[in-house]
């Protein structure tokens, strides 16, 4: 049983590392920054807005760090042996989401491709991301570590939507070959709703002595 858990954790970390690498490649497409690179090629109307590129940069250039710093919050070893690292990365994770990543995500969601279906999804995602992270901060300041951990799990589940959205997109395209915009509307919801359901399941199964 112990070996099985170790193997499972290894594959999870390997998958996370792989997708972090893919996000790094996406981020590098915008260095040096150009308003006509990659995704921005199909956002000419939004690029013309006075605020869009500012929020786009905030979102893109913080996503990779949030993915990596979030992982440190769930390592028992780091939490026990490297408390200062745990706290420092935790404060960085929370601060960047509240001050940059979530607000910029809401703005980008408002201008998302796919019409009101995907726009509604991404705006809700951004609001919940901000709310759950703010509640994680509130509860740690109140010394309620159980609720702090629960809301950090919910927050990181939404952080991982950057990964799962792309994973679901690949699966759906490989299996069904639907029109691109239909894929986008589907993964706009699937990329985070399922993550949140899994987070709630994990929280419900936590043992009292592990909280």
Secondary structure, 3 states (H helix, E strand, C coil): CHHHHHHHHHHHHHHHHHHHHHHHHHHHCCCCCCCCCHHHHHCHHHHCCCCHHHHHHHHHHHHHHHHHHHHHCCCHHHHHHCHHHHHHHHHHHHHHHHHHHHHHHHHHHHCCCCHHHHHHHHHHHHHHHHHHHHHHHHHHHCCCHHHHHHHHHHHHHHHCHHHHHHHHHHHHHHHHCCCHHHHHHHHHHHHHHHHHHHHHHHHHHCCHHHC
